[in-house]
Amino acid sequence: MRIEFAYPLAEGTLIDPIRALTEKYPKVQLGLLSELTGELFHRLLAGELDVAAVLLPEGKTAPPPLLTNIIASDRMEIVQGAAGSYDQKDVVLVRHSANGS
């Protein structure tokens, strides 16, 4: 089974579920890599992958003919240092939230 993850998910989020999967099915060999979401979509469409775990903004799905199954939702926050400054009109924030806010 060929599975790849978007970079933020490969940092540790899925370590425990992967460990549980390989303990339950020890003969399954997983090839785990991480890529940018667009590259993962490209590789799925080219038949190079079986599954990809990606982060998508609320309401977005993978491009057809790929199928999207939401397995979890999370909230994203933007953080800056105390000395940093930005003009709010130039910043677009994308928020993922389980409660839709």
N, C-alpha and C positions, 0 to 999 in steps of 0.2 A: 504494500500500500504506500503510495507516494503522497505525503502530506507536507505542506509548507505553511508557514505562519507569517503574518505581517510583523515587522520588527517589534512593535510594542508588545505583542503577545509572546514573543520568543524570549523575553527577558525574565521569565519565571512564572508567569501567570498559569501556564499549562503544565508545569513540571509534575505536579501531583496527579492530574488526570492521565498524563502519558505514562507515568509510573504504574498507575492502577491498571491501565489498558495492557501494558506489556506483562504485568504479573498475571493477569487473568488469561491472556492469550500469549504464552511465551514463544510460540512458533511464529508469530507475526513479527516481521522485521520492518521497522519504520525508518524511512529516510526523512530526517527532519532538517529543514533549512529555513532561513528567513529571507524575505524579499519585500520590496515595496508592493503595495496593493495592486497597482496597475500591472506590474510584472507578473504577479500571481494570476491575475485575470488572463493575461496573454498566454501564460503557460498552461492554464486550464483549457483554454480554447484550442491550443495546439495539441492537446492530448498528452502533455508531458507530466501532468499531475492528476491525481484522483480526487483530492480534496484540498482546499485552502481555507485557513482561518484568517479572516481579515476584520479590520475595524471600518465601519461605515457610519456616516452621519445618519441620524434618525430619519426614517422615511426613504432612504436610498437603498437600492438593491444592486446586485451584480448585473452586468450587461447581459442581454439575451444572447444565446440560449442558456446561459448558466442559471442555476437555481440557487436561491438564497434561503437559508434556514437560519433564523435568529436563535442562537443558543444561549445568549446572555446579553444584557445591556448594562451600561455603566455610564457614569457621569465623567465628563472631562472638564478640567479647570485650567485656566491659563494663570501662571504665577510669574511675577517679576520681582526683581530686587527692590529694596526700599529706595535706592538712589535712581532707579530707572524711571523714565517718563515716556509716555506715548500719547498720541492724540486719538481719543476714542473714536472719532469719526473715520479714522483710517484702519481700524481693527475690526475684523469680523470674527466673532466667537462662535464656535460650533459646540453645542452641548448635547451630550448623550445622557439620558436620564431614564431610569426604570419607571418613574411615575409620569413621564411626559412633560415635565417642566423644564 
